[in-house]
Amino acid sequence: MRSGTHSEGWNDLVEELKQLESFFPLLGSDNERDELEEEVQELEELIAAAGEPEDEHSLRALTFLQTELARKRAMLDYIF
């Protein structure tokens, strides 16, 4: 009786893990790396084209882009 309960718990866990896998794509695929590298390149180009911000709104936008660039670079370093 006790092993049956234990077995049911494992089965439930396996089913939950399968559900999680369907929500989260596998990390580290070549296609994902290519997409991430492309996003990094686009952000670098946007930042280079932006130049020096002249107002508070532009400064915030540039700061956001720089933060996103740093985050995506870190993902490249961490995941791949």
Backbone as XML, in Angstrom:
<?xml version="1.0"?>
<chain id="A" units="angstrom">
  <residue number="1" name="MET">
    <atom name="N" x="0.821" y="-1.190" z="0.000"/>
    <atom name="CA" x="0.000" y="0.000" z="0.000"/>
    <atom name="C" x="0.861" y="1.247" z="0.000"/>
  </residue>
  <residue number="2" name="ARG">
    <atom name="N" x="1.867" y="1.213" z="0.830"/>
    <atom name="CA" x="2.721" y="2.374" z="0.970"/>
    <atom name="C" x="3.518" y="2.640" z="-0.309"/>
  </residue>
  <residue number="3" name="SER">
    <atom name="N" x="4.030" y="1.584" z="-0.946"/>
    <atom name="CA" x="4.796" y="1.762" z="-2.178"/>
    <atom name="C" x="3.893" y="2.258" z="-3.298"/>
  </residue>
  <residue number="4" name="GLY">
    <atom name="N" x="2.621" y="1.906" z="-3.266"/>
    <atom name="CA" x="1.681" y="2.404" z="-4.273"/>
    <atom name="C" x="1.504" y="3.904" z="-4.172"/>
  </residue>
  <residue number="5" name="THR">
    <atom name="N" x="1.419" y="4.419" z="-2.967"/>
    <atom name="CA" x="1.316" y="5.857" z="-2.756"/>
    <atom name="C" x="2.581" y="6.553" z="-3.213"/>
  </residue>
  <residue number="6" name="HIS">
    <atom name="N" x="3.711" y="5.937" z="-2.906"/>
    <atom name="CA" x="5.005" y="6.481" z="-3.319"/>
    <atom name="C" x="5.092" y="6.530" z="-4.841"/>
  </residue>
  <residue number="7" name="SER">
    <atom name="N" x="4.655" y="5.462" z="-5.487"/>
    <atom name="CA" x="4.675" y="5.371" z="-6.944"/>
    <atom name="C" x="3.746" y="6.413" z="-7.566"/>
  </residue>
  <residue number="8" name="GLU">
    <atom name="N" x="2.584" y="6.608" z="-6.985"/>
    <atom name="CA" x="1.649" y="7.615" z="-7.483"/>
    <atom name="C" x="2.253" y="9.009" z="-7.387"/>
  </residue>
  <residue number="9" name="GLY">
    <atom name="N" x="2.990" y="9.262" z="-6.310"/>
    <atom name="CA" x="3.654" y="10.557" z="-6.147"/>
    <atom name="C" x="4.672" y="10.804" z="-7.241"/>
  </residue>
  <residue number="10" name="TRP">
    <atom name="N" x="5.437" y="9.768" z="-7.573"/>
    <atom name="CA" x="6.419" y="9.906" z="-8.658"/>
    <atom name="C" x="5.726" y="10.135" z="-9.997"/>
  </residue>
  <residue number="11" name="ASN">
    <atom name="N" x="4.650" y="9.421" z="-10.221"/>
    <atom name="CA" x="3.903" y="9.598" z="-11.472"/>
    <atom name="C" x="3.357" y="11.016" z="-11.583"/>
  </residue>
  <residue number="12" name="ASP">
    <atom name="N" x="2.837" y="11.535" z="-10.476"/>
    <atom name="CA" x="2.340" y="12.911" z="-10.465"/>
    <atom name="C" x="3.468" y="13.898" z="-10.764"/>
  </residue>
  <residue number="13" name="LEU">
    <atom name="N" x="4.623" y="13.648" z="-10.169"/>
    <atom name="CA" x="5.770" y="14.522" z="-10.391"/>
    <atom name="C" x="6.189" y="14.500" z="-11.859"/>
  </residue>
  <residue number="14" name="VAL">
    <atom name="N" x="6.228" y="13.330" z="-12.445"/>
    <atom name="CA" x="6.603" y="13.202" z="-13.861"/>
    <atom name="C" x="5.611" y="13.963" z="-14.733"/>
  </residue>
  <residue number="15" name="GLU">
    <atom name="N" x="4.341" y="13.845" z="-14.451"/>
    <atom name="CA" x="3.327" y="14.555" z="-15.231"/>
    <atom name="C" x="3.484" y="16.067" z="-15.104"/>
  </residue>
  <residue number="16" name="GLU">
    <atom name="N" x="3.766" y="16.542" z="-13.896"/>
    <atom name="CA" x="3.977" y="17.973" z="-13.692"/>
    <atom name="C" x="5.203" y="18.467" z="-14.446"/>
  </residue>
  <residue number="17" name="LEU">
    <atom name="N" x="6.260" y="17.678" z="-14.453"/>
    <atom name="CA" x="7.464" y="18.056" z="-15.196"/>
    <atom name="C" x="7.194" y="18.105" z="-16.692"/>
  </residue>
  <residue number="18" name="LYS">
    <atom name="N" x="6.401" y="17.184" z="-17.194"/>
    <atom name="CA" x="6.036" y="17.205" z="-18.612"/>
    <atom name="C" x="5.254" y="18.467" z="-18.951"/>
  </residue>
  <residue number="19" name="GLN">
    <atom name="N" x="4.379" y="18.878" z="-18.053"/>
    <atom name="CA" x="3.616" y="20.100" z="-18.272"/>
    <atom name="C" x="4.538" y="21.317" z="-18.288"/>
  </residue>
  <residue number="20" name="LEU">
    <atom name="N" x="5.502" y="21.350" z="-17.390"/>
    <atom name="CA" x="6.457" y="22.460" z="-17.364"/>
    <atom name="C" x="7.274" y="22.521" z="-18.650"/>
  </residue>
  <residue number="21" name="GLU">
    <atom name="N" x="7.694" y="21.372" z="-19.147"/>
    <atom name="CA" x="8.466" y="21.330" z="-20.386"/>
    <atom name="C" x="7.682" y="21.914" z="-21.545"/>
  </residue>
  <residue number="22" name="SER">
    <atom name="N" x="6.385" y="21.727" z="-21.552"/>
    <atom name="CA" x="5.581" y="22.270" z="-22.644"/>
    <atom name="C" x="5.487" y="23.792" z="-22.571"/>
  </residue>
  <residue number="23" name="PHE">
    <atom name="N" x="5.646" y="24.355" z="-21.378"/>
    <atom name="CA" x="5.589" y="25.809" z="-21.235"/>
    <atom name="C" x="6.930" y="26.475" z="-21.478"/>
  </residue>
  <residue number="24" name="PHE">
    <atom name="N" x="8.020" y="25.802" z="-21.188"/>
    <atom name="CA" x="9.346" y="26.382" z="-21.320"/>
    <atom name="C" x="10.107" y="25.687" z="-22.440"/>
  </residue>
  <residue number="25" name="PRO">
    <atom name="N" x="10.553" y="26.469" z="-23.437"/>
    <atom name="CA" x="11.328" y="25.842" z="-24.515"/>
    <atom name="C" x="12.685" y="25.382" z="-23.994"/>
  </residue>
  <residue number="26" name="LEU">
    <atom name="N" x="13.261" y="24.430" z="-24.682"/>
    <atom name="CA" x="14.588" y="23.964" z="-24.305"/>
    <atom name="C" x="15.603" y="25.067" z="-24.567"/>
  </residue>
  <residue number="27" name="LEU">
    <atom name="N" x="16.462" y="25.300" z="-23.611"/>
    <atom name="CA" x="17.476" y="26.335" z="-23.755"/>
    <atom name="C" x="18.722" y="25.758" z="-24.393"/>
  </residue>
  <residue number="28" name="GLY">
    <atom name="N" x="19.424" y="26.599" z="-25.122"/>
    <atom name="CA" x="20.695" y="26.178" z="-25.653"/>
    <atom name="C" x="20.655" y="25.684" z="-27.083"/>
  </residue>
  <residue number="29" name="SER">
    <atom name="N" x="19.515" y="25.786" z="-27.741"/>
    <atom name="CA" x="19.474" y="25.341" z="-29.126"/>
    <atom name="C" x="20.230" y="26.329" z="-30.005"/>
  </residue>
  <residue number="30" name="ASP">
    <atom name="N" x="20.739" y="25.837" z="-31.136"/>
    <atom name="CA" x="21.490" y="26.694" z="-32.047"/>
    <atom name="C" x="20.630" y="27.834" z="-32.566"/>
  </residue>
  <residue number="31" name="ASN">
    <atom name="N" x="19.371" y="27.548" z="-32.847"/>
    <atom name="CA" x="18.471" y="28.573" z="-33.356"/>
    <atom name="C" x="18.274" y="29.682" z="-32.323"/>
  </residue>
  <residue number="32" name="GLU">
    <atom name="N" x="18.142" y="29.291" z="-31.081"/>
    <atom name="CA" x="17.959" y="30.279" z="-30.016"/>
    <atom name="C" x="19.203" y="31.146" z="-29.870"/>
  </residue>
  <residue number="33" name="ARG">
    <atom name="N" x="20.357" y="30.531" z="-29.965"/>
    <atom name="CA" x="21.606" y="31.286" z="-29.866"/>
    <atom name="C" x="21.710" y="32.297" z="-31.001"/>
  </residue>
  <residue number="34" name="ASP">
    <atom name="N" x="21.364" y="31.872" z="-32.207"/>
    <atom name="CA" x="21.401" y="32.771" z="-33.357"/>
    <atom name="C" x="20.469" y="33.958" z="-33.154"/>
  </residue>
  <residue number="35" name="GLU">
    <atom name="N" x="19.262" y="33.675" z="-32.670"/>
    <atom name="CA" x="18.292" y="34.743" z="-32.416"/>
    <atom name="C" x="18.802" y="35.713" z="-31.353"/>
  </residue>
  <residue number="36" name="LEU">
    <atom name="N" x="19.383" y="35.185" z="-30.308"/>
    <atom name="CA" x="19.901" y="36.020" z="-29.230"/>
    <atom name="C" x="21.064" y="36.876" z="-29.716"/>
  </residue>
  <residue number="37" name="GLU">
    <atom name="N" x="21.956" y="36.293" z="-30.518"/>
    <atom name="CA" x="23.068" y="37.064" z="-31.080"/>
    <atom name="C" x="22.560" y="38.165" z="-31.995"/>
  </residue>
  <residue number="38" name="GLU">
    <atom name="N" x="21.505" y="37.886" z="-32.748"/>
    <atom name="CA" x="20.917" y="38.894" z="-33.633"/>
    <atom name="C" x="20.316" y="40.038" z="-32.815"/>
  </residue>
  <residue number="39" name="GLU">
    <atom name="N" x="19.636" y="39.705" z="-31.728"/>
    <atom name="CA" x="19.065" y="40.725" z="-30.854"/>
    <atom name="C" x="20.162" y="41.601" z="-30.243"/>
  </residue>
  <residue number="40" name="VAL">
    <atom name="N" x="21.268" y="40.979" z="-29.833"/>
    <atom name="CA" x="22.393" y="41.737" z="-29.280"/>
    <atom name="C" x="22.933" y="42.701" z="-30.320"/>
  </residue>
  <residue number="41" name="GLN">
    <atom name="N" x="23.085" y="42.224" z="-31.543"/>
    <atom name="CA" x="23.603" y="43.075" z="-32.611"/>
    <atom name="C" x="22.650" y="44.242" z="-32.893"/>
  </residue>
  <residue number="42" name="GLU">
    <atom name="N" x="21.359" y="43.985" z="-32.923"/>
    <atom name="CA" x="20.378" y="45.046" z="-33.144"/>
    <atom name="C" x="20.434" y="46.096" z="-32.040"/>
  </residue>
  <residue number="43" name="LEU">
    <atom name="N" x="20.543" y="45.643" z="-30.789"/>
    <atom name="CA" x="20.631" y="46.576" z="-29.668"/>
    <atom name="C" x="21.906" y="47.415" z="-29.754"/>
  </residue>
  <residue number="44" name="GLU">
    <atom name="N" x="23.009" y="46.783" z="-30.118"/>
    <atom name="CA" x="24.267" y="47.520" z="-30.268"/>
    <atom name="C" x="24.133" y="48.598" z="-31.337"/>
  </residue>
  <residue number="45" name="GLU">
    <atom name="N" x="23.478" y="48.268" z="-32.443"/>
    <atom name="CA" x="23.286" y="49.231" z="-33.516"/>
    <atom name="C" x="22.380" y="50.380" z="-33.084"/>
  </residue>
  <residue number="46" name="LEU">
    <atom name="N" x="21.305" y="50.058" z="-32.355"/>
    <atom name="CA" x="20.404" y="51.101" z="-31.860"/>
    <atom name="C" x="21.124" y="52.055" z="-30.916"/>
  </residue>
  <residue number="47" name="ILE">
    <atom name="N" x="21.925" y="51.503" z="-30.039"/>
    <atom name="CA" x="22.652" y="52.329" z="-29.071"/>
    <atom name="C" x="23.669" y="53.210" z="-29.782"/>
  </residue>
  <residue number="48" name="ALA">
    <atom name="N" x="24.365" y="52.653" z="-30.764"/>
    <atom name="CA" x="25.349" y="53.435" z="-31.518"/>
    <atom name="C" x="24.669" y="54.559" z="-32.297"/>
  </residue>
  <residue number="49" name="ALA">
    <atom name="N" x="23.502" y="54.273" z="-32.856"/>
    <atom name="CA" x="22.784" y="55.279" z="-33.636"/>
    <atom name="C" x="22.168" y="56.354" z="-32.745"/>
  </residue>
  <residue number="50" name="ALA">
    <atom name="N" x="21.890" y="56.023" z="-31.508"/>
    <atom name="CA" x="21.233" y="56.975" z="-30.602"/>
    <atom name="C" x="22.132" y="58.153" z="-30.241"/>
  </residue>
  <residue number="51" name="GLY">
    <atom name="N" x="23.409" y="57.910" z="-30.124"/>
    <atom name="CA" x="24.312" y="58.988" z="-29.728"/>
    <atom name="C" x="24.073" y="59.420" z="-28.291"/>
  </residue>
  <residue number="52" name="GLU">
    <atom name="N" x="24.405" y="60.665" z="-28.011"/>
    <atom name="CA" x="24.235" y="61.213" z="-26.658"/>
    <atom name="C" x="22.804" y="61.708" z="-26.463"/>
  </residue>
  <residue number="53" name="PRO">
    <atom name="N" x="22.158" y="61.295" z="-25.396"/>
    <atom name="CA" x="20.782" y="61.748" z="-25.138"/>
    <atom name="C" x="20.752" y="63.236" z="-24.787"/>
  </residue>
  <residue number="54" name="GLU">
    <atom name="N" x="19.725" y="63.899" z="-25.292"/>
    <atom name="CA" x="19.612" y="65.350" z="-25.068"/>
    <atom name="C" x="18.557" y="65.709" z="-24.033"/>
  </residue>
  <residue number="55" name="ASP">
    <atom name="N" x="17.724" y="64.760" z="-23.668"/>
    <atom name="CA" x="16.689" y="65.031" z="-22.668"/>
    <atom name="C" x="16.497" y="63.812" z="-21.774"/>
  </residue>
  <residue number="56" name="GLU">
    <atom name="N" x="15.700" y="63.990" z="-20.744"/>
    <atom name="CA" x="15.472" y="62.930" z="-19.755"/>
    <atom name="C" x="14.833" y="61.686" z="-20.391"/>
  </residue>
  <residue number="57" name="HIS">
    <atom name="N" x="13.863" y="61.898" z="-21.269"/>
    <atom name="CA" x="13.185" y="60.766" z="-21.913"/>
    <atom name="C" x="14.171" y="59.952" z="-22.755"/>
  </residue>
  <residue number="58" name="SER">
    <atom name="N" x="15.009" y="60.622" z="-23.502"/>
    <atom name="CA" x="16.004" y="59.937" z="-24.331"/>
    <atom name="C" x="17.023" y="59.205" z="-23.465"/>
  </residue>
  <residue number="59" name="LEU">
    <atom name="N" x="17.385" y="59.812" z="-22.344"/>
    <atom name="CA" x="18.322" y="59.176" z="-21.424"/>
    <atom name="C" x="17.734" y="57.893" z="-20.854"/>
  </residue>
  <residue number="60" name="ARG">
    <atom name="N" x="16.460" y="57.938" z="-20.482"/>
    <atom name="CA" x="15.801" y="56.738" z="-19.954"/>
    <atom name="C" x="15.723" y="55.645" z="-21.021"/>
  </residue>
  <residue number="61" name="ALA">
    <atom name="N" x="15.407" y="56.025" z="-22.248"/>
    <atom name="CA" x="15.322" y="55.051" z="-23.330"/>
    <atom name="C" x="16.689" y="54.415" z="-23.581"/>
  </residue>
  <residue number="62" name="LEU">
    <atom name="N" x="17.721" y="55.226" z="-23.586"/>
    <atom name="CA" x="19.069" y="54.708" z="-23.803"/>
    <atom name="C" x="19.495" y="53.798" z="-22.656"/>
  </residue>
  <residue number="63" name="THR">
    <atom name="N" x="19.169" y="54.177" z="-21.446"/>
    <atom name="CA" x="19.482" y="53.348" z="-20.279"/>
    <atom name="C" x="18.771" y="52.003" z="-20.374"/>
  </residue>
  <residue number="64" name="PHE">
    <atom name="N" x="17.518" y="52.021" z="-20.806"/>
    <atom name="CA" x="16.780" y="50.777" z="-20.973"/>
    <atom name="C" x="17.457" y="49.891" z="-22.014"/>
  </residue>
  <residue number="65" name="LEU">
    <atom name="N" x="17.833" y="50.466" z="-23.150"/>
    <atom name="CA" x="18.494" y="49.690" z="-24.205"/>
    <atom name="C" x="19.814" y="49.098" z="-23.711"/>
  </residue>
  <residue number="66" name="GLN">
    <atom name="N" x="20.565" y="49.878" z="-22.960"/>
    <atom name="CA" x="21.842" y="49.389" z="-22.432"/>
    <atom name="C" x="21.627" y="48.257" z="-21.426"/>
  </residue>
  <residue number="67" name="THR">
    <atom name="N" x="20.594" y="48.377" z="-20.627"/>
    <atom name="CA" x="20.263" y="47.325" z="-19.660"/>
    <atom name="C" x="19.867" y="46.037" z="-20.380"/>
  </residue>
  <residue number="68" name="GLU">
    <atom name="N" x="19.039" y="46.169" z="-21.407"/>
    <atom name="CA" x="18.636" y="45.004" z="-22.203"/>
    <atom name="C" x="19.841" y="44.361" z="-22.879"/>
  </residue>
  <residue number="69" name="LEU">
    <atom name="N" x="20.738" y="45.181" z="-23.394"/>
    <atom name="CA" x="21.944" y="44.666" z="-24.039"/>
    <atom name="C" x="22.777" y="43.871" z="-23.041"/>
  </residue>
  <residue number="70" name="ALA">
    <atom name="N" x="22.973" y="44.414" z="-21.867"/>
    <atom name="CA" x="23.752" y="43.720" z="-20.837"/>
    <atom name="C" x="23.078" y="42.412" z="-20.430"/>
  </residue>
  <residue number="71" name="ARG">
    <atom name="N" x="21.764" y="42.422" z="-20.313"/>
    <atom name="CA" x="21.025" y="41.217" z="-19.932"/>
    <atom name="C" x="21.158" y="40.135" z="-20.998"/>
  </residue>
  <residue number="72" name="LYS">
    <atom name="N" x="21.024" y="40.523" z="-22.248"/>
    <atom name="CA" x="21.113" y="39.536" z="-23.335"/>
    <atom name="C" x="22.541" y="39.013" z="-23.507"/>
  </residue>
  <residue number="73" name="ARG">
    <atom name="N" x="23.521" y="39.863" z="-23.307"/>
    <atom name="CA" x="24.911" y="39.396" z="-23.348"/>
    <atom name="C" x="25.171" y="38.394" z="-22.230"/>
  </residue>
  <residue number="74" name="ALA">
    <atom name="N" x="24.638" y="38.680" z="-21.050"/>
    <atom name="CA" x="24.793" y="37.761" z="-19.920"/>
    <atom name="C" x="24.115" y="36.435" z="-20.207"/>
  </residue>
  <residue number="75" name="MET">
    <atom name="N" x="22.962" y="36.474" z="-20.859"/>
    <atom name="CA" x="22.289" y="35.234" z="-21.231"/>
    <atom name="C" x="23.154" y="34.419" z="-22.182"/>
  </residue>
  <residue number="76" name="LEU">
    <atom name="N" x="23.770" y="35.098" z="-23.137"/>
    <atom name="CA" x="24.657" y="34.397" z="-24.075"/>
    <atom name="C" x="25.797" y="33.728" z="-23.326"/>
  </residue>
  <residue number="77" name="ASP">
    <atom name="N" x="26.383" y="34.449" z="-22.390"/>
    <atom name="CA" x="27.507" y="33.906" z="-21.622"/>
    <atom name="C" x="27.063" y="32.758" z="-20.711"/>
  </residue>
  <residue number="78" name="TYR">
    <atom name="N" x="25.901" y="32.898" z="-20.118"/>
    <atom name="CA" x="25.421" y="31.912" z="-19.141"/>
    <atom name="C" x="24.881" y="30.650" z="-19.823"/>
  </residue>
  <residue number="79" name="ILE">
    <atom name="N" x="24.010" y="30.840" z="-20.779"/>
    <atom name="CA" x="23.321" y="29.713" z="-21.405"/>
    <atom name="C" x="24.238" y="28.951" z="-22.340"/>
  </residue>
  <residue number="80" name="PHE">
    <atom name="N" x="25.042" y="29.673" z="-23.079"/>
    <atom name="CA" x="25.825" y="29.019" z="-24.121"/>
    <atom name="C" x="27.248" y="28.987" z="-23.699"/>
  </residue>
</chain>
